[in-house]
């Protein structure tokens, strides 16, 4: 629940910031008459995310076990790719996001096309919606506890909506640059865990060599080998006797750092390499970014809508 709460909070707040920028800008330029078109696009984006979630949840029941594992592995890889892209996209373009969205609104208004405004609302929210859906679906498959996982996500989304509304009203001030830096680092670790689970699914499906295939190293007892002797297609370790897979500690470790009591060598290598490469690039991006940068406003306050010449005092990345 903790992991999915933080995911729902971050992704929901990203969407809330985007919606806040669009609504505040249209209000500021006196074009509230076109707001229903933007809300229509946002509604379509939410419906798309829910539809994808429903298809993934109920459509997989008709598949064989191997097909389910193969589908889960492929979608988890897609999730890792999308999360990684969104982390660096937010890190790179967060400072200019407000200017970019407002420019898109201006072009749509000058063109006079209703569908252009619907498309802006749709595209602005669909990215976060699809990413959140895929990430939550992968985590449900990983944890095997859909109620708690989904409850955490819903609580996170509700908190994001509340925070977004308070920010828009100017009632609270949050250093969003720091917030997105910390949650971005958290998502890097979560994505590493999803990648490890994707490898496990693909190994169970037989798409990758591992303990479930004929390439698995076998001990004299007939069991799949564990430890250095099992490299690269056996078990790296087996701590199930110390940390039961169904224990709260196992759930906490898997939710936070992607650790499972029993992992294959390919899982461990993928986890380590992803964290080393993506984590290093992410930290370097934070260091290159000036801490004093204040030219990107993510959520205009109510006072900014009324007096556009007065900048909001809070950063938005």
N, C-alpha and C positions, 0 to 999 in steps of 0.2 A: 504493500500500500504506500509506503514511504517513497519508493522509487517512482511509481506511477503518479503519485501526488506531485512530485517535483517536475515530472515531465509535463503533466497537465497544466501546472502553474506556468512553466516557462513558455510552452507552445501557445497556451491560451493568452498569456500576456502579450506575446508577439502579435497575435491576431487582434487583440484589443487595442494595441498601439496603432496598428495600421488602420483599423476602423475609426479610431479617434481622430487620426490625422485627416482622413477623408471627410468625416462629418464636420469637424471644426473648420476645415478650409472652405467647404461649400457654404457653411453658415457665415463665415467671415466675408465672403464675396457676395452674399445675398442671393444664393441659389439653392435655398432649401427646397425649392420646388422639384429638384431633380434627385433629392435624397431617396425617394421610393425606388428609383432605378438602381441606386447603389445597394440599398438593402435587399433588393431582389437578387442581385448578383451574389451578395453574401449568403442569402438563404440557399441559393443553388449550390454554393460551395459546401455549406454544412450538409445539405442533402447528399451530395456526392460522397463526402467522407463517411456518412452513415451507411450509404448504400454499399460502398466498398467493404466496410466492416461487416455488414450483413452477409454479403457474398462470401467473404473469407470464412466467416463463422459457420454458416449453414451449408455452403457449397462443398466444404471439404468432407462432410460426413458420407458422401456418396463415393469417395475414393478409397482405394485399397490402402493398407498401412504404408507400403513403400511409396505410393503416390502422394500420400499425405506428408510423409517425411520429406520427400523431394520438393513438394510445393512449399512446405514450411521453410526449408533451407534456402530455396531461391528467393522467397519473399523476405526472409531475414537478411540476406545479402543485399537485396534492394533497399531494405530499411536502413542498413548501415551506410550505404552509398548516399541516400537522401539525407540522413542525419548529418553525415560528415559534410556534405555540400552546404546544408543550411547553416551549420556552425560557422564555416568560413565565409559564407555569403553574408551572414549577419555581422561578422567581425569586420568585413571589408566595406560593406555598403551601408552599415547602420548609420554612419554619420551623415549620409546624403539621402537617407530613405525618405525623409519628409519632403525634401526638394523634388525628388524623383516622382513621388506620388502626386504632389501638387501639379507638377508639369504634365503628368498624364491626364489629370482632371482638366487642365486648361486646353489641352489638345482635343479631348473628347467634347468639351463644350463648344469650342470653335468649329468643330466638324458638324455639330448639331445632331449627332447620331445617338439615339436612345440606347442602342445595343452596346455602344462603346462604353457608356457609364456602367451598364450591367456587367460588361466584361472586366472593367477595372475592379469592381467589388468582388467579382468571382475569383479572378486571378490572385488578388491580394490576399485572400483568405484560404483559397484552395490549397496552396502550398503547405501551409501549417496544418490544415485539416487532414490532408492525405498522409503527410509525414507522421502526424500523431496517431492516425488510425493504424498504419503499418507498424509503428513502434509498439503500440499497445497490444496489437494482435500477436506480435512476436513475443512479447513479454508474457502474455497469457499462455501461449504455447510452452514457454520456458518454465513458468512457475506452476502451471497446472491448477491455479486457484483463480478462476475468472471473477468470482464475486468481489474478493478483496482487491484484486488488480483494477477492476473497473471502478470500484468505489473510490479508490485512491485517485484515479484519473478524474472522476467527476468532481470530487472535492477540490482538486487542483484547478480545474477549469472554472468552478464556481468562485474560488478565491481570485483567479485571474480577472474574471468579469468584475468582481467587486473592487479590486485594486485599480483596474482600468477606469471604472466609473469615478472613483475617488480622485485619480490623477486628472481626469478630464475636468472635474469640478474644481481642481486646485485645492482640494481638502487635505491631500497628503503630498509629500515630496519624497521620492525614492531615487537614489543614485542608480539609474538603470544601467549605466556603464559597468558598475561593479556587479550589479545583479546578473547581467548577461555574461559577464566574464566568469563568475563562479558557476552559474548553471551550465555554461558552455563547457567548462572543464568537467562537470558532472556528466554531461551527455557524452563526452569523449569516452569516459570510463564505461558508461552504460552501453555505448555502441560496441566497445570491445567485447563486452559480455554477450551481446546479441550476435556478434560475429562468431564467438566461440560456440554458441548454441547452434548457429547455422551450420558450422562445420560438423557438429554432432549429428544433426538431422541428415545432412548429406552422406555422412558415413553410414548411418542406419539404413538409408535408402540404397546404399551400394554405389552411389555416384562418386564417392571418394574412398580410397582404401583406409581401413581401420580395423578395430577389434571385431567388427561384424562381417568381415570379408575373409576370403581365403588367404589374403596376404598378412593376416594377423599373426604375430609371433606367438607360438604356443609353448607352454612349459611341459615338463615331463608328466604332470598330472592331467594334462589336457586343457587346462585353463589358459586363457589369454595372458601373456606375460605382462608384468607391471614393473616400471622403473626404467633405468637406463638400458637394460637388455631388451626392452620392448620398443626402443626407438627405431623407426619413426611411426610405425603403424599400430602400436599397442597402447596400453594404458600408461600414462605418465605417472599417475599415483592413484591410490584408492584409500580414502580416509573415511569411508562409510561407517567403519566400526567406531571411529572417534566422533565424527559429525554425521549423524543420521540424515539422510536426504530429506526427510519430512520434518526435521526439527526447525524451530524458529531461527536458530543460528545459521543453518544452511540457507534458509530463505533470505535472511538479512544479507549474508555474504553474496548470494547470487544477485540480489536486487541492487546492491551497491557497487560491487567490483566484478561481477560476473563469475565468481568462483563457484564451482560445483565440487562436491566431495569426491567425485570420480571423473577424471578428465583424460582425454586421449592426448597423445603428443601433438597431433595436428592442432587440436584446440589450444593447447598451451602456447605453441609457437605462434599461431594466428593472433592470440590475445596479446602476447608480448610484443610482437612486431607492430601491431596496430597501435598500441599505446606508445611505443617508442617513436614511431614515425609521426602519427597524427598529433600526439601529445606535444612533441617537440615543435612541430610547425605551429600549433595553437599557441604555445607559450611565447614563441618568437613573435607571433602576430600581436600579442598583448604588449610585448616590450617595445615593438616598433610604433605602437599607437600612443601618441602623446596623452598623458593623463589629464592635461589641461584643456584638451580639445572640447570646445563648447559650441561648435557651429552646427550641431545636429540636434534638433528638438524633436522628440518622438511623440510627445503627447501635449498638445497645446491646452492650457488651462482655460477655464471659462473667462478669466480676465483677459487672456490673449485674444479670444474670439471678439470680445467687445472692443479691445484696444490693440490692434495688430501691430502697432509700432513698438509695443513694450514686449521684449523677448521673455519667454518663460525662463526662469532661473535654473531649470533642471536639465541635465543632459539626458540623452535618450538611447544610448547604445548599450 
